[in-house]
Amino acid sequence: MNFESLANELLLDIFEYFNAIQLLHTFHDLNIRFNKLIYLYLQSYPLDFRSISKQDFDNICQKNLPLITNQIISIHLSNDDDTPEQPNLFFSFGFHFQQFTKLQSLSLYYIRSTDLINNIIHDCPHLIYLKISKCNFDDHMEKAQICVNNIWNLIKLKYCYLDIPFCNNFHIPLSTIISLSLENLSIANDLFNINDLICLFQHTPNLQNLNLRIEDTSYNEQFPFIIPLLSKLKISFKGSLDTLKNLLQNMPTLSELIIETDGIYIDGYQWEQIIINYLYKLNVFRLLMFYKIDVEKNINDEIDQSLESFQTKFWLHDHQWFVRCDSNTEYGFIYLYTLPYGFKKFYNLASDMSKSTCSIDKKYHISNYVNSLSLDYFLLRFASQFPLQFSNINHLELSFPFDDVLWSILSKFNRLISIELVSIIHPDESDRPITHLRLLLNRAINLYSITMDYLIMSQLSLVQIINKSIRRLDLIANDGHFYGLECISLIQSFLGDQCEVLLINIENRSIVLDLVEKMPNLRALTFQCQDDQWGDSNESLLIEDEFIQWLKHRLPSNCLVVRDESELSAIRLWIR
């Protein structure tokens, strides 16, 4: 049977196994029928330019995209190390977002210009979904204010996710525009006090789902009005119990509360009264409390009293909400949380004791919510004594070497996308069980990125790795430099041969040419070089960048070469 003779429904089912980039590269312009099916696909799936090769990006922007701008409903653009300078290159092809008349969803990553973000948002008046992740606002309040107002001024926007790291005491400004459309809002890396929240709700009156961090040092701060539509609230809270109660009592329609508290202790009796008196519709409750007990007190007795307050009929029978308390008895640090653990990151401050209101039912000790985990020596030791298991880890920070406890903590490795290996001092440096690491890497069938130092990399080059999904190597850790022989070993290794994205510190500039020429799959390279004389001083901005010019004269003409705007000692190449 001829492939083109298949029914449209079957072809669309086959298209489900491709992303939009692959479809355009493979099937676009074969014939009119296939084009129509691709357009139908693009009405449901994003045009995701993350982790694309420069050649594919150039080809799509030059050949495919001009023909389908009025078909695209969702776009992802990124300026990370996988695709350096991608947004600027996108605009260099003559595109502007006003051409994408049906665009409803936009995701921007690692963009470092408030002006650029402003211009993009201004040209996307029909957005329903907006995500700005790992981007930087300039330390310019007026520009940031314009950007926030532009977002709140999008008349169809319902979903907004802002993850903007701030520095120098610069915070995201509050909107002065009222948005009647915005219903779902998540803001990371910024702190709000109660007055900020009041302003936020006044300018976003139809919020139904909110995720942010609250830190308020005032005592018994009053919240002046009811929030009638809010049904889901996820907050990290640092402040007084009275302030928290005053906030929650104005949210009578809340059905889901996910809350982390820091430095405040609220026992089970108090939580029970808050929920009964104010949160009548609550059916999902996830709690994580971090607090400290005076070490002069009896830690065991204090924990037992705390757990007793969570063992009333309300907790054990009416809702079946169980809690667990992990503690460091030497310093009095306490983590108390509902079971199963319901947060994306798991915290453990060298805990040495754990108690729970739950029976030994194993399902309550398995967390499906955690996707980022830091497994150090203390957590490995803790997990060897108390039940703990994670099944959906995407990112793992792992102390190396590690022991067999790891296999009992992580029940599955198929969701692991990135791993960061942290070398620790070992009693016998010759006894570094690289076979453990080899087994882990080969079991993680979807692993894309590894961060490690050059010592671990040199050991991995000596063992058999068969995982073909590993395409990104970050070898900048611990400031070690790769010299000539080490780079030859990297180039000749299995991981080096299939590597597409490489971050590395090198001894001299000639190594760059070897890496680009001899690593056949390398498409993006970020490096720091010992003989690069370019400094972070203002004087460097006034002279010609000799190193950049040296690279441009020796690398292929289609290779993009730029300095990292946030780390001038780093140079980024988008090669092929």
Phi, psi and omega per residue, in radians:
M1 nan 2.354 3.119
N2 -1.298 2.386 -3.118
F3 -0.993 -0.697 -3.092
E4 -1.229 -0.252 3.139
S5 -1.502 -0.082 3.132
L6 -1.155 2.612 3.137
A7 -1.146 2.670 -3.129
N8 -0.986 -0.726 -3.109
E9 -1.066 -0.706 -3.136
L10 -1.227 -0.691 3.099
L11 -1.092 -0.712 3.111
L12 -1.141 -0.610 3.052
D13 -1.112 -0.710 3.112
I14 -1.151 -0.671 3.128
F15 -1.049 -0.414 -3.140
E16 -1.060 -0.390 -3.120
Y17 -1.507 -0.015 3.126
F18 -2.017 2.702 2.912
N19 -1.627 3.021 -3.044
A20 -1.089 -0.648 3.141
I21 -1.095 -0.804 3.140
Q22 -1.118 -0.693 3.130
L23 -1.096 -0.826 -3.141
L24 -1.098 -0.733 -3.120
H25 -1.137 -0.605 -3.003
T26 -1.662 -0.710 -2.922
F27 -2.030 -0.269 -3.037
H28 -1.161 2.388 3.114
D29 1.234 0.284 2.980
L30 -1.179 -0.773 3.037
N31 -2.866 3.029 -3.077
I32 -1.120 -0.676 -3.115
R33 -1.092 -0.797 -3.137
F34 -1.139 -0.647 3.101
N35 -1.057 -0.757 3.139
K36 -1.108 -0.677 3.118
L37 -1.179 -0.664 3.094
I38 -1.137 -0.720 3.119
Y39 -1.090 -0.656 3.097
L40 -1.136 -0.699 3.092
Y41 -1.085 -0.751 -3.076
L42 -1.193 -0.197 3.067
Q43 -1.362 -0.170 -3.116
S44 -2.156 -0.296 -3.025
Y45 -2.215 2.610 -3.052
P46 -1.395 2.700 2.927
L47 -1.581 1.661 -2.976
D48 -1.745 1.873 -3.088
F49 -1.575 0.111 3.077
R50 -1.234 2.490 3.068
S51 1.021 0.532 3.081
I52 -1.654 2.631 3.043
S53 -1.280 2.719 3.135
K54 -1.144 -0.645 3.131
Q55 -1.087 -0.797 3.110
D56 -1.141 -0.696 3.125
F57 -1.089 -0.809 3.126
D58 -1.069 -0.780 -3.094
N59 -1.117 -0.779 -3.122
I60 -1.150 -0.739 -3.130
C61 -1.181 -0.529 -3.100
Q62 -1.545 -0.638 -2.978
K63 -1.866 -0.736 -3.001
N64 -1.663 -0.880 -2.964
L65 -1.055 -0.681 3.134
P66 -1.030 -0.408 -3.096
L67 -1.543 -0.227 -3.007
I68 -2.265 0.308 -3.109
T69 -1.007 -0.547 -3.120
N70 -1.507 0.135 3.107
Q71 -1.903 -0.330 -3.013
I72 -1.337 2.269 3.083
I73 -1.920 -0.261 -3.084
S74 -2.599 2.340 -3.128
I75 -2.355 2.470 2.979
H76 -2.067 2.207 3.057
L77 -2.156 2.453 -3.086
S78 -2.478 2.524 3.085
N79 -2.042 0.627 -3.139
D80 -1.519 -3.009 -3.063
D81 -1.214 -0.337 3.074
D82 -1.256 -0.596 -3.069
T83 -2.412 1.159 -3.054
P84 -1.096 2.413 3.084
E85 1.116 0.319 -3.080
Q86 -1.025 -0.810 -3.137
P87 -1.023 -0.760 3.129
N88 -1.150 -0.663 3.098
L89 -1.156 -0.649 3.094
F90 -0.999 -0.816 -3.134
F91 -1.269 -0.445 3.127
S92 -1.158 -0.343 3.079
F93 -1.421 0.036 3.073
G94 1.640 0.144 -3.135
F95 -1.429 2.580 2.875
H96 -2.437 2.638 -2.955
F97 -1.231 -0.220 3.046
Q98 -1.128 -0.378 3.109
Q99 -1.224 -0.436 -3.066
F100 -1.575 1.360 -2.946
T101 -1.198 -0.365 -3.133
K102 -1.827 0.160 -3.076
L103 -1.136 2.129 -3.132
Q104 -2.025 -0.375 -3.069
S105 -2.322 2.293 -3.116
L106 -2.402 2.263 3.097
S107 -2.192 2.176 -3.115
L108 -2.070 2.345 -3.084
Y109 -2.268 2.349 2.976
Y110 1.040 0.518 3.057
I111 -1.503 2.348 -2.962
R112 -2.000 0.401 -3.132
S113 -2.302 2.065 3.084
T114 -1.118 -0.658 3.125
D115 -1.052 -0.758 -3.128
L116 -1.136 -0.767 3.107
I117 -1.076 -0.748 3.111
N118 -1.026 -0.807 -3.113
N119 -1.111 -0.678 3.138
I120 -1.139 -0.862 -3.104
I121 -1.094 -0.686 -3.133
H122 -1.048 -0.536 -3.100
D123 -1.591 0.119 -3.096
C124 -2.174 1.149 -3.018
P125 -1.234 -0.247 -3.032
H126 -1.805 0.236 -3.093
L127 -1.084 2.408 2.994
I128 -1.840 -0.560 -3.101
Y129 -2.227 2.297 3.106
L130 -2.378 2.235 3.062
K131 -2.220 2.156 3.060
I132 -2.099 1.847 -2.971
S133 -2.132 2.310 3.109
K134 1.010 0.435 3.084
C135 -1.592 2.790 3.136
N136 -2.046 2.213 2.941
F137 -1.444 2.396 3.027
D138 -1.048 2.656 3.089
D139 -1.300 1.035 -3.083
H140 -2.381 1.772 -2.985
M141 -1.046 -0.659 -3.091
E142 -1.142 -0.744 3.109
K143 -1.128 -0.736 3.131
A144 -1.126 -0.667 3.118
Q145 -1.112 -0.740 3.105
I146 -1.076 -0.715 -3.118
C147 -1.113 -0.829 3.130
V148 -1.093 -0.751 3.116
N149 -1.116 -0.641 3.081
N150 -1.090 -0.663 3.109
I151 -1.158 -0.849 -3.121
W152 -1.178 -0.281 -3.118
N153 -1.560 -0.030 3.082
L154 -1.308 1.924 -2.902
I155 -1.275 -0.245 3.137
K156 -1.919 -0.024 -3.034
L157 -1.163 2.177 3.105
K158 -1.972 -0.533 -3.055
Y159 -2.164 2.224 -3.141
C160 -2.425 2.197 3.122
Y161 -2.161 2.080 -3.124
L162 -2.099 2.042 3.071
D163 -2.203 1.569 -3.001
I164 -2.157 1.835 3.109
P165 -1.128 2.341 3.134
F166 -2.058 2.657 3.108
C167 -2.449 3.011 3.109
N168 0.971 0.652 3.114
N169 1.041 0.440 3.108
F170 -1.649 2.233 -3.095
H171 -2.134 2.776 3.124
I172 -1.158 2.254 3.130
P173 -1.284 2.718 3.096
L174 -1.471 2.561 -3.117
S175 -1.173 2.496 2.986
T176 -1.817 0.076 3.099
I177 -1.837 2.449 3.084
I178 -1.554 2.214 3.053
S179 -1.862 2.113 3.096
L180 -1.632 -0.150 -3.085
S181 -1.688 -0.514 -3.001
L182 -1.189 2.126 -3.078
E183 -2.075 -0.414 -3.077
N184 -2.269 2.081 -3.049
L185 -2.359 2.263 3.066
S186 -2.287 2.177 -3.136
I187 -2.216 2.058 3.126
A188 -1.813 2.818 3.015
N189 1.080 0.493 3.037
D190 -2.557 2.666 -3.094
L191 -1.953 2.439 3.122
F192 -2.102 2.408 2.943
N193 -1.717 -3.138 -3.069
I194 -1.099 -0.695 3.112
N195 -1.107 -0.638 3.052
D196 -1.087 -0.752 3.140
L197 -1.089 -0.726 3.114
I198 -1.020 -0.812 3.126
C199 -1.113 -0.714 -3.136
L200 -1.059 -0.822 -3.130
F201 -1.216 -0.541 3.089
Q202 -1.150 -0.586 -3.110
H203 -1.711 -0.037 3.079
T204 -2.427 1.167 -2.943
P205 -1.244 -0.240 -3.066
N206 -1.862 0.386 3.122
L207 -1.077 2.347 3.073
Q208 -2.041 -0.406 -3.075
N209 -2.454 2.123 -3.045
L210 -2.345 2.383 3.123
N211 -2.393 2.011 3.126
L212 -2.844 3.141 -3.133
R213 -1.943 2.352 -3.126
I214 -2.107 2.249 3.012
E215 -2.370 2.018 -3.077
D216 -2.374 2.119 -3.084
T217 -1.621 -0.077 3.125
S218 -1.268 2.848 -3.128
Y219 -1.977 2.219 3.065
N220 1.041 0.720 3.114
E221 -1.215 2.245 -3.074
Q222 -1.519 2.398 3.029
F223 -1.730 2.126 -2.817
P224 -1.470 -0.124 -3.073
F225 -2.632 2.820 3.105
I226 -1.346 2.503 3.047
I227 -1.865 1.676 -2.859
P228 -1.359 -0.366 -2.994
L229 -1.879 -0.211 -3.041
L230 -1.169 2.103 -3.124
S231 -1.971 -0.413 -3.119
K232 -2.284 2.236 -3.135
L233 -2.332 2.184 3.048
K234 -2.168 1.993 -3.057
I235 -2.375 2.634 2.879
S236 -1.858 2.095 -2.964
F237 -2.099 2.317 3.014
K238 -2.354 1.965 -3.076
G239 2.997 -2.812 -3.074
S240 -1.578 2.769 3.083
L241 -1.085 -0.711 -3.120
D242 -1.105 -0.711 3.123
T243 -1.111 -0.732 3.115
L244 -1.116 -0.752 3.124
K245 -1.108 -0.711 3.136
N246 -1.127 -0.540 3.093
L247 -1.282 -0.874 -3.034
L248 -1.204 -0.511 -3.119
Q249 -1.220 -0.184 3.094
N250 -1.757 0.290 3.140
M251 -2.180 1.139 -3.009
P252 -1.224 -0.290 -3.111
T253 -1.711 0.146 -3.084
L254 -1.142 2.155 3.095
S255 -1.885 -0.316 -3.123
E256 -2.409 2.156 3.109
L257 -2.212 2.058 3.077
I258 -2.092 2.002 -2.939
I259 -2.420 2.320 2.953
E260 -1.916 2.347 3.069
T261 -2.129 2.588 -3.093
D262 -2.264 2.101 3.044
G263 1.394 0.159 3.137
I264 -2.265 2.313 3.136
Y265 -1.876 2.181 3.086
I266 -2.197 2.028 -3.074
D267 -1.392 3.052 -3.076
G268 -1.111 -0.598 3.113
Y269 -1.118 -0.738 -3.135
Q270 -1.170 -0.773 3.093
W271 -1.072 -0.689 3.130
E272 -1.052 -0.751 3.136
Q273 -1.195 -0.675 3.100
I274 -1.058 -0.785 -3.095
I275 -1.216 -0.759 -3.123
I276 -1.175 -0.725 -3.041
N277 -1.394 -0.561 -2.976
Y278 -2.095 -0.603 -2.976
L279 -1.887 1.227 -2.996
Y280 -1.134 -0.503 -3.029
K281 -1.772 0.145 -3.050
L282 -1.195 2.203 3.052
N283 -2.234 -0.213 3.045
V284 -2.124 2.141 -3.108
F285 -2.415 2.020 3.068
R286 -2.145 2.234 -3.013
L287 -2.227 2.415 2.979
L288 -2.428 2.012 3.135
M289 -2.036 2.256 3.006
F290 -1.968 2.184 3.113
Y291 -2.663 3.075 -3.063
K292 -2.237 2.375 3.075
I293 -1.794 2.424 3.082
D294 -0.993 2.147 -3.058
V295 -1.158 -0.261 3.100
E296 -1.334 -0.268 3.085
K297 -1.479 2.901 3.086
N298 -1.402 1.873 -3.045
I299 -1.056 -0.734 -3.128
N300 -1.060 -0.774 -3.140
D301 -1.142 -0.728 3.139
E302 -1.087 -0.728 3.137
I303 -1.178 -0.723 3.124
D304 -1.081 -0.705 3.107
Q305 -1.140 -0.691 3.123
S306 -1.126 -0.812 -3.135
L307 -1.140 -0.585 3.114
E308 -1.070 -0.600 -3.126
S309 -1.228 -0.271 3.105
F310 -1.796 0.357 -3.115
Q311 -2.110 0.468 3.065
T312 -1.405 3.020 3.106
K313 -1.007 -0.634 3.136
F314 -0.993 -0.766 -3.058
W315 -1.435 -0.834 -2.960
L316 -1.462 -0.561 -3.020
H317 -1.959 -0.848 -3.076
D318 -1.153 -0.710 -3.065
H319 -2.070 -0.318 -3.049
Q320 0.944 0.825 3.045
W321 -1.741 1.921 -3.116
F322 -1.806 2.679 3.128
V323 -2.213 2.765 3.096
R324 -2.295 2.539 -3.107
C325 -2.192 1.981 3.052
D326 -1.788 2.398 -3.026
S327 -2.477 2.649 2.970
N328 -1.859 1.830 -2.986
T329 -1.229 -0.405 -3.124
E330 -1.261 -0.708 -3.055
Y331 -1.916 -0.129 3.087
G332 1.403 0.293 3.110
F333 -1.344 2.377 -3.078
I334 -2.253 2.323 2.890
Y335 -2.045 2.058 3.081
L336 -2.045 2.231 -3.053
Y337 -2.576 2.684 3.086
T338 -1.293 2.709 3.139
L339 -1.934 2.507 -0.144
P340 -1.199 2.757 -3.115
Y341 -0.953 2.245 -2.927
G342 -2.064 0.587 -3.093
F343 -2.276 2.806 -3.020
K344 -1.261 -0.524 3.109
K345 -2.033 2.492 3.106
F346 -1.820 2.299 -3.098
Y347 -1.938 2.457 3.097
N348 -2.706 1.901 -3.108
L349 -1.645 1.246 3.103
A350 0.912 0.767 -3.134
S351 -1.148 2.540 3.120
D352 -2.232 0.103 3.119
M353 -2.611 2.555 3.141
S354 -2.569 2.337 3.070
K355 -2.368 2.737 -3.042
S356 -2.564 2.726 3.015
T357 -1.561 0.022 -3.072
C358 -1.646 2.705 3.013
S359 -1.264 -2.970 -3.109
I360 -1.480 0.270 3.112
D361 -0.988 2.033 -3.017
K362 -1.134 -0.472 -3.059
K363 -1.090 -0.436 -3.133
Y364 -1.407 -0.170 3.124
H365 -1.799 0.082 3.070
I366 -1.877 2.172 -3.136
S367 -1.867 2.162 3.047
N368 -1.641 -0.130 -3.054
Y369 -1.515 -0.554 -3.079
V370 -1.211 2.172 3.058
N371 -2.075 -0.120 3.097
S372 -2.289 2.185 -3.020
L373 -2.391 2.336 3.035
S374 -1.872 1.918 -3.090
L375 -1.807 1.649 3.094
D376 -1.770 -3.066 -3.101
Y377 -1.016 -0.716 -3.061
F378 -1.197 -0.711 3.138
L379 -1.237 -0.644 3.066
L380 -1.077 -0.737 3.114
R381 -1.151 -0.727 3.116
F382 -1.085 -0.767 -3.097
A383 -1.197 -0.353 3.094
S384 -1.307 -0.269 -3.111
Q385 -1.907 -0.483 -3.067
F386 -2.254 2.472 -3.058
P387 -1.107 2.310 -3.093
L388 -2.812 2.225 -3.097
Q389 -2.651 2.456 -3.128
F390 -2.250 2.386 -3.013
S391 -2.067 -0.144 -3.050
N392 -2.270 0.740 -3.087
I393 -1.349 2.169 3.048
N394 -1.659 -0.701 3.138
H395 -2.164 2.277 -3.113
L396 -2.195 2.152 2.957
E397 -1.763 2.061 -2.937
L398 -2.234 2.221 3.040
S399 -1.251 2.361 -3.126
F400 -2.189 2.292 0.127
P401 -1.372 2.857 3.122
F402 -2.312 2.927 -3.090
D403 -1.979 -2.980 -3.008
D404 -1.249 -0.152 3.108
V405 -1.053 -0.506 -3.128
L406 -0.918 -0.717 -3.042
W407 -1.177 -0.431 3.109
S408 -1.483 -0.424 -3.136
I409 -1.383 -0.768 -3.127
L410 -1.789 1.890 -3.092
S411 -1.411 -0.415 -3.129
K412 -2.408 2.581 3.111
F413 -2.109 0.008 -3.026
N414 -1.241 -0.289 3.117
R415 -1.700 -0.044 -3.107
L416 -1.246 2.103 -3.108
I417 -1.848 -0.666 -3.117
S418 -2.413 2.580 3.122
I419 -2.401 2.384 3.081
E420 -2.039 2.059 -3.098
L421 -1.695 2.192 -3.107
V422 -1.977 1.983 -3.130
S423 -1.225 2.360 3.077
I424 -2.140 2.767 -3.139
I425 -1.163 2.269 -3.128
H426 -2.030 2.462 -3.114
P427 -0.948 -0.656 3.122
D428 -2.183 1.789 -3.048
E429 -1.107 -0.341 3.098
S430 -1.381 -0.237 -3.124
D431 -1.841 1.324 3.107
R432 -2.033 1.782 -2.976
P433 -1.166 1.385 -3.133
I434 -1.153 -0.370 3.123
T435 -1.154 -0.561 3.051
H436 -1.064 -0.800 -3.122
L437 -1.175 -0.705 3.098
R438 -1.028 -0.762 3.127
L439 -1.098 -0.743 3.125
L440 -1.076 -0.843 -3.097
L441 -1.110 -0.637 -3.130
N442 -1.315 -0.418 3.106
R443 -1.444 -0.405 -3.119
A444 -1.485 1.444 -2.924
I445 -1.222 -0.264 3.129
N446 -1.979 0.258 -3.124
L447 -1.149 2.226 -3.096
Y448 -1.867 -0.689 -2.966
S449 -2.271 2.413 3.034
I450 -2.197 2.281 3.003
T451 -1.911 2.195 -3.088
M452 -2.812 2.911 3.087
D453 -1.566 3.004 -3.028
Y454 -1.210 -0.401 3.117
L455 -1.202 -0.771 3.106
I456 -1.146 -0.722 3.137
M457 -1.062 -0.713 -3.125
S458 -1.134 -0.593 3.092
Q459 -1.256 -0.679 3.136
L460 -1.120 -0.492 -3.137
S461 -1.191 -0.213 -3.101
L462 -1.688 -0.137 -3.114
V463 -2.064 2.878 -3.062
Q464 -1.495 1.999 3.039
I465 -1.874 2.246 -3.102
I466 -2.016 0.027 -3.096
N467 -1.342 1.975 -3.095
K468 -1.551 -0.006 -3.140
S469 -1.484 -0.280 -3.090
I470 -1.294 1.971 -3.041
R471 -2.200 -0.095 -3.073
R472 -2.279 2.227 3.132
L473 -2.151 2.134 3.057
D474 -1.888 1.823 -3.054
L475 -1.952 0.349 -3.122
I476 -1.444 -0.182 -3.060
A477 -0.977 2.510 3.014
N478 1.133 0.268 3.020
D479 1.057 0.293 3.069
G480 -1.325 2.561 -3.122
H481 -1.907 2.511 3.050
F482 -1.586 2.207 3.101
Y483 -1.736 -3.096 -3.009
G484 -0.936 -0.951 -3.081
L485 -1.144 -0.636 3.123
E486 -1.159 -0.643 3.107
C487 -1.209 -0.624 3.064
I488 -1.090 -0.753 3.100
S489 -1.073 -0.716 3.102
L490 -1.104 -0.801 -3.107
I491 -1.073 -0.666 -3.065
Q492 -1.474 -0.157 -3.103
S493 -1.363 2.839 3.106
F494 -1.076 -0.791 -3.129
L495 -1.153 -0.670 3.114
G496 -1.172 -0.648 -3.106
D497 -1.136 -0.649 -3.091
Q498 -1.708 0.003 -3.086
C499 -1.158 2.320 3.100
E500 -1.869 -0.540 -3.130
V501 -2.258 2.199 -3.064
L502 -2.283 2.299 2.998
L503 -2.070 2.209 -2.953
I504 -2.746 2.596 2.944
N505 -1.725 2.305 -3.082
I506 -2.228 2.826 -3.080
E507 -1.371 -0.825 -3.066
N508 -2.501 2.864 -2.961
R509 -1.214 -0.457 -3.132
S510 -1.112 -0.432 3.117
I511 -1.094 -0.568 3.119
V512 -1.011 -0.774 -3.122
L513 -1.117 -0.670 3.111
D514 -1.141 -0.752 -3.126
L515 -1.097 -0.788 -3.112
V516 -1.152 -0.697 -3.059
E517 -1.367 -0.642 -2.932
K518 -1.829 -0.137 3.027
M519 -1.742 1.750 -2.898
P520 -1.139 -0.440 -3.090
N521 -1.796 0.005 -3.078
L522 -1.181 2.128 3.130
R523 -2.028 -0.332 3.122
A524 -2.506 2.362 -3.103
L525 -2.384 2.211 3.000
T526 -2.067 2.232 -3.052
F527 -2.541 2.758 2.922
Q528 -2.107 2.410 -3.004
C529 -2.185 2.392 -3.086
Q530 -1.128 -0.557 -3.101
D531 -1.672 0.327 3.026
D532 -1.471 2.032 -3.067
Q533 -1.573 -0.015 -3.113
W534 -1.198 2.241 -3.108
G535 -1.904 3.093 3.107
D536 -1.554 0.072 -3.077
S537 -1.366 2.782 3.129
N538 -1.093 -0.510 -3.120
E539 -1.095 -0.536 -3.122
S540 -1.120 -0.461 -3.119
L541 -1.299 -0.241 -3.054
L542 -1.676 -0.122 -3.100
I543 -2.046 2.835 3.140
E544 -1.191 2.430 3.138
D545 -1.403 1.628 -3.039
E546 -1.048 -0.708 -3.085
F547 -1.144 -0.776 3.129
I548 -1.056 -0.760 3.131
Q549 -1.132 -0.675 3.094
W550 -1.040 -0.757 3.140
L551 -1.173 -0.768 -3.099
K552 -1.097 -0.559 -3.136
H553 -1.312 -0.332 -3.027
R554 -1.974 -0.311 3.129
L555 -1.651 2.809 3.118
P556 -0.962 2.576 -3.031
S557 -1.124 -0.438 3.139
N558 -1.507 0.041 3.126
C559 -1.443 2.209 3.114
L560 -1.497 2.259 -3.096
V561 -2.229 2.089 3.127
V562 -2.524 2.712 2.940
R563 -1.465 2.576 3.089
D564 -1.221 2.185 -3.086
E565 -1.108 -0.559 -3.085
S566 -1.658 -0.222 3.133
E567 -2.513 1.550 -2.965
L568 -1.123 -0.328 3.109
S569 -1.349 -0.161 -3.133
A570 -1.768 2.433 3.092
I571 -2.047 2.402 -3.084
R572 -2.058 2.311 3.097
L573 -2.076 2.328 2.912
W574 -1.939 1.841 -2.799
I575 -1.590 -0.997 -3.013
R576 -2.616 nan nan
